[in-house]
């Protein structure tokens, strides 16, 4: 997958499932690959097989429910699945907190998103190996709840953590991405552009098709947040054509993309990912 050889990845994982149909880890990897290709009916089918093997696995059930958010822009199955698990076993919440944050934000339930952030583990909210710290999630939720002071404090902490990583590893693309996003959130336009572009240059798709695609998506987000709408739409158009976890549901619902709403070019990108 990281080499961008998606057909070969599917073939090999399907063969692995044939050899060991009871291994939920292999099934999950196959589901994630289908998800990157936006083959959502196949994603659901594979997750159903994995859940049949381990029916009490909360993360698998949440991932299965999240398909409806990504495919049909419906966050309700995800939220109800998470709430049901929390009632059954509150210790599961830490394993579901990051997906709960995403679902609550897409539902515009910002109080629910704050509860999800409170449950996040201390190591934060990694996204495709991009090490976003907990302060990122705290800042995002505070910003969308209208608490500007709390958002700025969280983004300032986030920037400090990311800057430390970049000092220690100057060519660590994922850390530069985090730093760029933090600077965009703080309004440091020139820094945000430079850092985010550098991240994409350091880890292009030819080196890592998975993380590289995510870096392109975050470059689009940075441009959107700093008011560079044309550049944001240009990068988002690229990201939407790549195999990745960027989805119709995320673009249609997530407040990340609010600066682009109402622009016909953005709506065209959203429509390109809509269920056919």
BELTA-V818106 format. One record per residue. N is the residue number from 1. RES is the residue in three letters. SS is DSSP state (H for helix, E for strand, - for the rest). Layout:
n->[N;N]
res->[RES;RES]
ss->[SS;SS]
This chain:
n->[1;2;3;4;5;6;7;8;9;10;11;12;13;14;15;16;17;18;19;20;21;22;23;24;25;26;27;28;29;30;31;32;33;34;35;36;37;38;39;40;41;42;43;44;45;46;47;48;49;50;51;52;53;54;55;56;57;58;59;60;61;62;63;64;65;66;67;68;69;70;71;72;73;74;75;76;77;78;79;80;81;82;83;84;85;86;87;88;89;90;91;92;93;94;95;96;97;98;99;100;101;102;103;104;105;106;107;108;109;110;111;112;113;114;115;116;117;118;119;120;121;122;123;124;125;126;127;128;129;130;131;132;133;134;135;136;137;138;139;140;141;142;143;144;145;146;147;148;149;150;151;152;153;154;155;156;157;158;159;160;161;162;163;164;165;166;167;168;169;170;171;172;173;174;175;176;177;178;179;180;181;182;183;184;185;186;187;188;189;190;191;192;193;194;195;196;197;198;199;200;201;202;203;204;205;206;207;208;209;210;211;212;213;214;215;216;217;218;219;220;221;222;223;224;225;226;227;228;229;230;231;232;233;234;235;236;237;238;239;240;241;242;243;244;245;246;247;248;249;250;251;252;253;254;255;256;257;258;259;260;261;262;263;264;265;266;267;268;269;270;271;272;273;274;275;276]
res->[UNK;UNK;UNK;UNK;UNK;UNK;UNK;UNK;UNK;UNK;UNK;UNK;UNK;UNK;UNK;UNK;UNK;UNK;UNK;UNK;UNK;UNK;UNK;UNK;UNK;UNK;UNK;UNK;UNK;UNK;UNK;UNK;UNK;UNK;UNK;UNK;UNK;UNK;UNK;UNK;UNK;UNK;UNK;UNK;UNK;UNK;UNK;UNK;UNK;UNK;UNK;UNK;UNK;UNK;UNK;UNK;UNK;UNK;UNK;UNK;UNK;UNK;UNK;UNK;UNK;UNK;UNK;UNK;UNK;UNK;UNK;UNK;UNK;UNK;UNK;UNK;UNK;UNK;UNK;UNK;UNK;UNK;UNK;UNK;UNK;UNK;UNK;UNK;UNK;UNK;UNK;UNK;UNK;UNK;UNK;UNK;UNK;UNK;UNK;UNK;UNK;UNK;UNK;UNK;UNK;UNK;UNK;UNK;UNK;UNK;UNK;UNK;UNK;UNK;UNK;UNK;UNK;UNK;UNK;UNK;UNK;UNK;UNK;UNK;UNK;UNK;UNK;UNK;UNK;UNK;UNK;UNK;UNK;UNK;UNK;UNK;UNK;UNK;UNK;UNK;UNK;UNK;UNK;UNK;UNK;UNK;UNK;UNK;UNK;UNK;UNK;UNK;UNK;UNK;UNK;UNK;UNK;UNK;UNK;UNK;UNK;UNK;UNK;UNK;UNK;UNK;UNK;UNK;UNK;UNK;UNK;UNK;UNK;UNK;UNK;UNK;UNK;UNK;UNK;UNK;UNK;UNK;UNK;UNK;UNK;UNK;UNK;UNK;UNK;UNK;UNK;UNK;UNK;UNK;UNK;UNK;UNK;UNK;UNK;UNK;UNK;UNK;UNK;UNK;UNK;UNK;UNK;UNK;UNK;UNK;UNK;UNK;UNK;UNK;UNK;UNK;UNK;UNK;UNK;UNK;UNK;UNK;UNK;UNK;UNK;UNK;UNK;UNK;UNK;UNK;UNK;UNK;UNK;UNK;UNK;UNK;UNK;UNK;UNK;UNK;UNK;UNK;UNK;UNK;UNK;UNK;UNK;UNK;UNK;UNK;UNK;UNK;UNK;UNK;UNK;UNK;UNK;UNK;UNK;UNK;UNK;UNK;UNK;UNK;UNK;UNK;UNK;UNK;UNK;UNK;UNK;UNK;UNK;UNK;UNK;UNK]
ss->[-;-;-;-;-;H;H;H;H;H;H;H;H;H;H;H;H;H;H;-;-;-;-;H;H;H;H;H;H;H;H;H;H;H;H;H;-;-;-;H;H;H;H;H;H;H;H;H;H;H;H;H;H;-;-;-;-;H;H;H;H;H;H;H;H;H;H;H;H;H;H;H;-;-;-;H;H;H;H;H;H;H;H;H;H;H;H;H;-;H;H;H;H;H;H;H;H;H;H;H;H;H;H;H;H;H;-;-;-;H;H;H;H;H;H;H;H;H;-;-;-;-;-;-;-;-;E;-;-;E;-;-;-;H;H;H;H;H;H;H;H;H;H;H;-;-;-;H;H;H;H;H;H;H;H;H;H;H;H;H;H;H;H;H;H;H;H;H;-;-;-;-;H;H;H;H;H;H;H;H;H;H;H;H;H;H;-;-;H;H;H;H;H;H;H;H;H;H;H;H;H;H;-;-;-;-;-;-;H;H;H;H;H;H;H;H;H;H;H;H;H;H;H;H;H;-;-;-;H;H;H;H;H;H;H;H;H;H;H;H;H;-;-;-;-;-;-;H;H;H;H;H;H;-;H;H;H;H;H;H;-;-;-;H;H;H;H;H;H;H;H;H;-;-;-;-]
